[in-house]
Every structure is written in C-alpha cells, then in structure tokens.
C-alpha cells in the first residue's frame, strides 16, 4: 500500500513539473519582441577548387611561351572548345586534306596564327606518307612544285614547320632548296626537331631565314595525366629559361587539358604568344 502511494505521489510531481515548464515556455515565447529560434540544419555547399600549381623557382617572372598544335586537317572536331579558350595557339595544318583549306581560313578569321605543316621524308620507311610529302631523292624542280602546291593549299600562312622529316631535315641540299623558297615568300621555318642531326638551324642562318625550334612535346602519349605533367614541365622550363616552344597535336585530350591549364599558367605569369613572335 505504501509503495502505491509513493508511485502516485511521484507521478503527480512529474505531471506538475511538466505542466509548469510548459506554461513558462509558452509565456516566454509569446512575450512581444521575443521569437523562438529553431536551429536550422547546416547546409554544406560543395566547392570546386582550382588545381594548385606546385611551387617552383621563377628566374624569369613573365616568360614567353608558344603552343604549336600539329596535324590539323583531318577533321573539325573539338574546335569549339579550343576557340573558347581564347589562347594564342598556332595552328599547324597539314596540306591537301579534306579540311586543310577550310581550317586555315577559319583559324585566320578568328585571329589565330596559321603555318603549313610540311610533310617531309622520315628515316623510318614504314612511316605513312602524307599527300605532298617531299623526299630527299627529288630534284629541285619537283621539290619546288610540291612545296608551292602545299603552300597554296594553306591560305594566310605565316611560316612552315616540318611534319616528320627526320631524313629530310638531315639533308643540307634538300633543306637549302626548301628554305631558299621560303625566304622568297617571306615565310619563317619552325624546326619540329625530330632528329638531333637536323641541319635546319645552320641552313636558315646561312640564308637569313627566320628560324625557331621546338623545346618539348606535350602529348607523346594520349593520356590526360601525362599531358598535364608535361604542361607543368613546360611551366618549369619556361620560368627557368625565359621562353619555351612546345608542340602538341589536334587530339581531344590535348585540347581539354590545355583549355583548362593555359588560363591557370597565364595567371601564374606565363605570357602566351604567337610563333612568329619567337622566330629569329
């Protein structure tokens, strides 16, 4: 009996306390000027961070860098993304392909620099030959005729580079014929430097033809990670030497990586320029 009384009293006390607390809260919540603030659930916003460039020594704070993109002419793919980047890429266009002339006209109309990517004979006999390839065994008349046809196919060009050509660019007689003709047309020569035995620099100097050479390739493999690493290597090279010229190719991964990284590199201090700004 005693236990039941204790239980009844305890329940009554709890009821009284609960009612009292409720009344106090109700009066506080309804006092003029007071509001009950109910904590809201925290909202976490996802932010996309820009890639952080590694810290390097910058001997030259604003190095000049040229990006030459080879092998245009086979298609018109990915141009929208490339043009949207609005970076001064040099279009190196193969002649006599389905889109060669159209690409040259389009790139020129948008303010991009255009050069002829001249097919030249390689040491590797198994390497496929492009239309209009100049070979070491050709006489001067044949060389000039092919060169003229190739040049006429790429409207608005400022200069010429070699496509393949490890054998041709080692041949002094052949390169003298080609560079003499380029000089008459006020065109520069850009050496892709596909062989360390290239004699193009010496021939260009002897003839007074404006000349430049490649410093590195960006996309020897079609891997986005590899291309990004090469772009970072280009950055390091440029800040060390004050200038750099890189070759890449008309490929989807290459265009995607460069469209992302060129603005970041520019913000870091690199000045992207046309190839004609770097020839001597």
C-alpha beads as a LAMMPS data file, in Angstrom:
LAMMPS data file: protein, C-alpha beads

280 atoms
279 bonds

1 atom types
1 bond types

-500.0 500.0 xlo xhi
-500.0 500.0 ylo yhi
-500.0 500.0 zlo zhi

Masses

1 110.0

Atoms # bond

1 1 1 0.000 0.000 0.000
2 1 1 2.843 2.327 0.923
3 1 1 4.584 1.628 -2.416
4 1 1 1.434 2.554 -4.373
5 1 1 1.199 5.861 -2.535
6 1 1 4.833 6.688 -3.388
7 1 1 4.236 5.886 -7.062
8 1 1 1.089 8.089 -7.158
9 1 1 2.895 10.996 -5.480
10 1 1 5.910 10.705 -7.861
11 1 1 3.622 10.708 -10.932
12 1 1 1.765 13.750 -9.594
13 1 1 5.035 15.646 -9.048
14 1 1 6.233 14.849 -12.574
15 1 1 2.889 15.987 -14.013
16 1 1 3.005 19.258 -12.050
17 1 1 6.606 19.969 -13.088
18 1 1 5.923 19.215 -16.759
19 1 1 2.870 21.483 -16.763
20 1 1 4.809 24.280 -15.068
21 1 1 7.682 24.110 -17.541
22 1 1 5.234 24.140 -20.455
23 1 1 3.470 27.232 -19.104
24 1 1 6.786 29.052 -18.549
25 1 1 7.939 28.285 -22.104
26 1 1 4.568 29.341 -23.543
27 1 1 4.653 32.701 -21.720
28 1 1 8.292 33.333 -22.763
29 1 1 7.607 32.505 -26.428
30 1 1 4.639 34.894 -26.542
31 1 1 6.233 37.909 -24.911
32 1 1 6.237 40.775 -27.503
33 1 1 9.565 41.074 -29.325
34 1 1 10.621 37.565 -28.499
35 1 1 10.844 34.793 -31.022
36 1 1 11.616 31.188 -30.723
37 1 1 14.663 30.456 -32.824
38 1 1 14.764 26.927 -34.058
39 1 1 18.253 25.932 -35.223
40 1 1 18.302 25.026 -38.892
41 1 1 20.092 22.092 -40.304
42 1 1 23.521 23.100 -41.578
43 1 1 23.799 23.182 -45.383
44 1 1 27.184 22.178 -46.781
45 1 1 27.978 23.666 -50.200
46 1 1 30.314 21.798 -52.483
47 1 1 33.068 23.976 -53.897
48 1 1 35.267 23.105 -56.840
49 1 1 38.850 24.017 -56.160
50 1 1 41.219 25.116 -58.882
51 1 1 44.308 22.988 -59.297
52 1 1 47.198 24.262 -57.187
53 1 1 50.369 24.717 -59.215
54 1 1 53.467 23.383 -57.449
55 1 1 55.872 25.951 -56.060
56 1 1 58.917 26.479 -58.294
57 1 1 61.765 28.939 -58.646
58 1 1 60.945 31.702 -61.145
59 1 1 64.135 33.105 -62.614
60 1 1 62.078 34.933 -65.236
61 1 1 58.760 36.269 -63.848
62 1 1 56.966 36.557 -67.202
63 1 1 58.363 34.033 -69.704
64 1 1 57.038 33.861 -73.261
65 1 1 55.554 30.523 -74.314
66 1 1 54.315 29.280 -77.684
67 1 1 51.943 26.344 -78.169
68 1 1 52.063 24.869 -81.682
69 1 1 49.283 22.386 -82.387
70 1 1 50.183 19.995 -85.231
71 1 1 48.284 17.740 -87.608
72 1 1 45.173 19.806 -88.270
73 1 1 43.283 18.993 -91.447
74 1 1 41.670 15.616 -90.896
75 1 1 38.520 16.908 -89.167
76 1 1 36.871 19.893 -87.489
77 1 1 36.334 18.223 -84.111
78 1 1 36.777 19.985 -80.765
79 1 1 37.319 23.390 -82.365
80 1 1 34.574 24.992 -80.272
81 1 1 36.374 24.125 -77.035
82 1 1 39.700 25.279 -78.491
83 1 1 38.322 28.616 -79.660
84 1 1 36.529 29.120 -76.335
85 1 1 39.886 29.023 -74.522
86 1 1 40.890 32.183 -76.433
87 1 1 44.591 31.411 -76.061
88 1 1 47.053 32.170 -78.889
89 1 1 47.634 28.650 -80.161
90 1 1 49.446 28.361 -83.503
91 1 1 47.578 26.138 -85.968
92 1 1 49.993 23.867 -87.831
93 1 1 47.960 22.455 -90.723
94 1 1 48.787 19.537 -92.999
95 1 1 48.132 20.280 -96.676
96 1 1 45.798 18.549 -99.126
97 1 1 43.477 17.034 -96.522
98 1 1 39.654 17.322 -96.542
99 1 1 39.595 20.251 -94.087
100 1 1 43.012 21.856 -94.633
101 1 1 41.929 24.963 -96.519
102 1 1 38.719 25.448 -94.547
103 1 1 40.564 25.208 -91.203
104 1 1 43.214 27.676 -92.331
105 1 1 40.559 30.199 -93.336
106 1 1 38.558 29.710 -90.134
107 1 1 41.568 29.957 -87.806
108 1 1 42.853 33.051 -89.596
109 1 1 39.429 34.699 -89.429
110 1 1 39.425 34.227 -85.643
111 1 1 42.858 35.786 -85.273
112 1 1 44.937 32.625 -84.840
113 1 1 48.314 32.243 -86.494
114 1 1 48.497 29.577 -89.201
115 1 1 51.522 27.725 -90.548
116 1 1 51.995 24.953 -93.097
117 1 1 52.919 21.606 -91.519
118 1 1 55.082 20.461 -94.428
119 1 1 55.320 16.672 -94.881
120 1 1 58.958 15.602 -95.246
121 1 1 60.597 12.207 -95.621
122 1 1 61.371 10.253 -92.452
123 1 1 64.171 7.791 -91.773
124 1 1 61.538 5.229 -90.827
125 1 1 60.495 3.728 -94.162
126 1 1 57.372 2.247 -92.586
127 1 1 56.067 5.698 -91.607
128 1 1 52.932 6.551 -93.625
129 1 1 53.399 9.305 -96.195
130 1 1 51.071 12.293 -96.235
131 1 1 49.910 13.759 -99.506
132 1 1 52.516 16.211 -100.732
133 1 1 55.488 14.650 -98.935
134 1 1 58.861 15.918 -100.166
135 1 1 61.610 13.286 -100.416
136 1 1 65.383 13.506 -100.468
137 1 1 65.672 11.862 -103.892
138 1 1 63.617 14.518 -105.695
139 1 1 65.257 17.113 -107.940
140 1 1 64.912 20.823 -107.288
141 1 1 62.130 21.356 -109.823
142 1 1 59.967 18.628 -108.273
143 1 1 60.630 19.875 -104.740
144 1 1 59.622 23.435 -105.624
145 1 1 56.487 22.271 -107.438
146 1 1 55.273 20.223 -104.440
147 1 1 56.203 22.955 -101.980
148 1 1 54.295 25.554 -103.991
149 1 1 51.198 23.373 -104.172
150 1 1 51.308 22.748 -100.415
151 1 1 51.700 26.439 -99.638
152 1 1 48.805 27.399 -101.901
153 1 1 46.569 24.907 -100.060
154 1 1 47.033 26.695 -96.698
155 1 1 45.771 30.250 -97.040
156 1 1 47.068 33.014 -94.793
157 1 1 50.104 31.107 -93.520
158 1 1 52.972 32.906 -91.776
159 1 1 55.531 30.137 -91.838
160 1 1 56.307 26.451 -92.253
161 1 1 57.205 23.558 -89.967
162 1 1 58.247 20.003 -90.736
163 1 1 55.896 17.042 -90.355
164 1 1 58.088 14.019 -89.607
165 1 1 61.181 14.635 -91.782
166 1 1 63.933 13.014 -89.749
167 1 1 65.691 12.100 -93.019
168 1 1 64.889 15.290 -94.935
169 1 1 65.969 17.693 -92.168
170 1 1 69.373 15.978 -92.054
171 1 1 69.857 16.640 -95.781
172 1 1 71.560 20.005 -96.351
173 1 1 70.956 20.120 -100.111
174 1 1 67.217 19.495 -99.788
175 1 1 66.664 21.901 -96.912
176 1 1 68.601 24.592 -98.762
177 1 1 66.169 24.311 -101.683
178 1 1 63.148 24.493 -99.355
179 1 1 64.407 27.356 -97.179
180 1 1 65.507 29.426 -100.183
181 1 1 61.954 29.256 -101.481
182 1 1 60.526 30.149 -98.069
183 1 1 62.771 33.210 -97.940
184 1 1 61.399 34.441 -101.291
185 1 1 57.898 34.187 -99.821
186 1 1 58.857 35.901 -96.519
187 1 1 57.978 32.788 -94.521
188 1 1 59.789 31.575 -91.410
189 1 1 60.798 27.975 -90.675
190 1 1 59.978 26.184 -87.443
191 1 1 62.021 23.055 -86.812
192 1 1 59.982 20.340 -85.080
193 1 1 63.396 18.852 -84.261
194 1 1 62.510 15.219 -84.815
195 1 1 66.224 14.393 -85.106
196 1 1 69.207 15.760 -83.222
197 1 1 71.100 15.720 -86.531
198 1 1 68.880 18.410 -88.023
199 1 1 70.860 20.946 -90.088
200 1 1 67.950 23.380 -90.443
201 1 1 69.295 25.930 -87.988
202 1 1 72.600 26.265 -89.826
203 1 1 70.931 26.458 -93.240
204 1 1 68.430 29.056 -92.013
205 1 1 71.240 31.159 -90.513
206 1 1 73.266 30.990 -93.746
207 1 1 70.278 32.046 -95.856
208 1 1 68.868 34.616 -93.435
209 1 1 65.568 32.773 -92.934
210 1 1 63.771 33.483 -89.623
211 1 1 64.015 30.298 -87.549
212 1 1 62.845 28.705 -84.298
213 1 1 62.983 25.192 -82.873
214 1 1 60.894 23.042 -80.567
215 1 1 61.781 22.736 -76.900
216 1 1 59.415 19.918 -75.930
217 1 1 56.458 17.757 -76.925
218 1 1 53.379 17.807 -74.704
219 1 1 51.476 14.728 -75.833
220 1 1 53.719 11.893 -76.952
221 1 1 51.095 9.717 -75.298
222 1 1 47.354 10.397 -75.436
223 1 1 46.926 10.390 -71.655
224 1 1 45.393 13.417 -69.945
225 1 1 47.557 12.842 -66.847
226 1 1 50.707 12.673 -68.966
227 1 1 49.769 15.832 -70.890
228 1 1 49.136 17.694 -67.633
229 1 1 52.541 16.603 -66.286
230 1 1 54.180 17.823 -69.493
231 1 1 52.387 21.156 -69.193
232 1 1 53.839 21.501 -65.689
233 1 1 57.279 20.588 -67.071
234 1 1 56.816 23.286 -69.719
235 1 1 55.983 25.778 -66.959
236 1 1 59.170 24.917 -65.084
237 1 1 61.272 25.132 -68.254
238 1 1 59.776 28.491 -69.213
239 1 1 60.309 30.151 -65.835
240 1 1 63.904 28.910 -65.850
241 1 1 64.802 29.939 -69.409
242 1 1 62.511 32.885 -70.054
243 1 1 60.878 31.332 -73.110
244 1 1 59.675 27.981 -74.456
245 1 1 58.082 26.479 -77.556
246 1 1 56.006 23.317 -77.196
247 1 1 54.406 21.086 -79.805
248 1 1 51.191 19.166 -79.260
249 1 1 48.581 17.647 -81.557
250 1 1 44.960 18.012 -82.599
251 1 1 43.551 15.498 -80.110
252 1 1 40.601 15.621 -77.736
253 1 1 42.577 15.020 -74.533
254 1 1 45.222 17.556 -75.505
255 1 1 42.650 20.267 -76.212
256 1 1 40.784 19.509 -72.967
257 1 1 43.928 19.739 -70.820
258 1 1 45.219 22.903 -72.493
259 1 1 41.812 24.595 -72.306
260 1 1 41.933 24.055 -68.534
261 1 1 45.617 24.747 -67.873
262 1 1 46.527 27.632 -70.173
263 1 1 44.425 30.156 -68.210
264 1 1 45.975 28.870 -64.966
265 1 1 49.501 29.190 -66.389
266 1 1 48.719 32.669 -67.686
267 1 1 47.517 33.696 -64.224
268 1 1 50.795 32.333 -62.860
269 1 1 52.801 34.754 -65.031
270 1 1 53.328 32.962 -68.339
271 1 1 52.730 35.073 -71.443
272 1 1 51.412 33.033 -74.369
273 1 1 52.469 34.467 -77.727
274 1 1 52.401 33.608 -81.415
275 1 1 55.137 31.552 -83.002
276 1 1 56.109 34.488 -85.235
277 1 1 56.970 36.420 -82.047
278 1 1 59.697 33.886 -81.232
279 1 1 61.464 33.316 -84.548
280 1 1 64.821 34.967 -85.118

Bonds

1 1 1 2
2 1 2 3
3 1 3 4
4 1 4 5
5 1 5 6
6 1 6 7
7 1 7 8
8 1 8 9
9 1 9 10
10 1 10 11
11 1 11 12
12 1 12 13
13 1 13 14
14 1 14 15
15 1 15 16
16 1 16 17
17 1 17 18
18 1 18 19
19 1 19 20
20 1 20 21
21 1 21 22
22 1 22 23
23 1 23 24
24 1 24 25
25 1 25 26
26 1 26 27
27 1 27 28
28 1 28 29
29 1 29 30
30 1 30 31
31 1 31 32
32 1 32 33
33 1 33 34
34 1 34 35
35 1 35 36
36 1 36 37
37 1 37 38
38 1 38 39
39 1 39 40
40 1 40 41
41 1 41 42
42 1 42 43
43 1 43 44
44 1 44 45
45 1 45 46
46 1 46 47
47 1 47 48
48 1 48 49
49 1 49 50
50 1 50 51
51 1 51 52
52 1 52 53
53 1 53 54
54 1 54 55
55 1 55 56
56 1 56 57
57 1 57 58
58 1 58 59
59 1 59 60
60 1 60 61
61 1 61 62
62 1 62 63
63 1 63 64
64 1 64 65
65 1 65 66
66 1 66 67
67 1 67 68
68 1 68 69
69 1 69 70
70 1 70 71
71 1 71 72
72 1 72 73
73 1 73 74
74 1 74 75
75 1 75 76
76 1 76 77
77 1 77 78
78 1 78 79
79 1 79 80
80 1 80 81
81 1 81 82
82 1 82 83
83 1 83 84
84 1 84 85
85 1 85 86
86 1 86 87
87 1 87 88
88 1 88 89
89 1 89 90
90 1 90 91
91 1 91 92
92 1 92 93
93 1 93 94
94 1 94 95
95 1 95 96
96 1 96 97
97 1 97 98
98 1 98 99
99 1 99 100
100 1 100 101
101 1 101 102
102 1 102 103
103 1 103 104
104 1 104 105
105 1 105 106
106 1 106 107
107 1 107 108
108 1 108 109
109 1 109 110
110 1 110 111
111 1 111 112
112 1 112 113
113 1 113 114
114 1 114 115
115 1 115 116
116 1 116 117
117 1 117 118
118 1 118 119
119 1 119 120
120 1 120 121
121 1 121 122
122 1 122 123
123 1 123 124
124 1 124 125
125 1 125 126
126 1 126 127
127 1 127 128
128 1 128 129
129 1 129 130
130 1 130 131
131 1 131 132
132 1 132 133
133 1 133 134
134 1 134 135
135 1 135 136
136 1 136 137
137 1 137 138
138 1 138 139
139 1 139 140
140 1 140 141
141 1 141 142
142 1 142 143
143 1 143 144
144 1 144 145
145 1 145 146
146 1 146 147
147 1 147 148
148 1 148 149
149 1 149 150
150 1 150 151
151 1 151 152
152 1 152 153
153 1 153 154
154 1 154 155
155 1 155 156
156 1 156 157
157 1 157 158
158 1 158 159
159 1 159 160
160 1 160 161
161 1 161 162
162 1 162 163
163 1 163 164
164 1 164 165
165 1 165 166
166 1 166 167
167 1 167 168
168 1 168 169
169 1 169 170
170 1 170 171
171 1 171 172
172 1 172 173
173 1 173 174
174 1 174 175
175 1 175 176
176 1 176 177
177 1 177 178
178 1 178 179
179 1 179 180
180 1 180 181
181 1 181 182
182 1 182 183
183 1 183 184
184 1 184 185
185 1 185 186
186 1 186 187
187 1 187 188
188 1 188 189
189 1 189 190
190 1 190 191
191 1 191 192
192 1 192 193
193 1 193 194
194 1 194 195
195 1 195 196
196 1 196 197
197 1 197 198
198 1 198 199
199 1 199 200
200 1 200 201
201 1 201 202
202 1 202 203
203 1 203 204
204 1 204 205
205 1 205 206
206 1 206 207
207 1 207 208
208 1 208 209
209 1 209 210
210 1 210 211
211 1 211 212
212 1 212 213
213 1 213 214
214 1 214 215
215 1 215 216
216 1 216 217
217 1 217 218
218 1 218 219
219 1 219 220
220 1 220 221
221 1 221 222
222 1 222 223
223 1 223 224
224 1 224 225
225 1 225 226
226 1 226 227
227 1 227 228
228 1 228 229
229 1 229 230
230 1 230 231
231 1 231 232
232 1 232 233
233 1 233 234
234 1 234 235
235 1 235 236
236 1 236 237
237 1 237 238
238 1 238 239
239 1 239 240
240 1 240 241
241 1 241 242
242 1 242 243
243 1 243 244
244 1 244 245
245 1 245 246
246 1 246 247
247 1 247 248
248 1 248 249
249 1 249 250
250 1 250 251
251 1 251 252
252 1 252 253
253 1 253 254
254 1 254 255
255 1 255 256
256 1 256 257
257 1 257 258
258 1 258 259
259 1 259 260
260 1 260 261
261 1 261 262
262 1 262 263
263 1 263 264
264 1 264 265
265 1 265 266
266 1 266 267
267 1 267 268
268 1 268 269
269 1 269 270
270 1 270 271
271 1 271 272
272 1 272 273
273 1 273 274
274 1 274 275
275 1 275 276
276 1 276 277
277 1 277 278
278 1 278 279
279 1 279 280
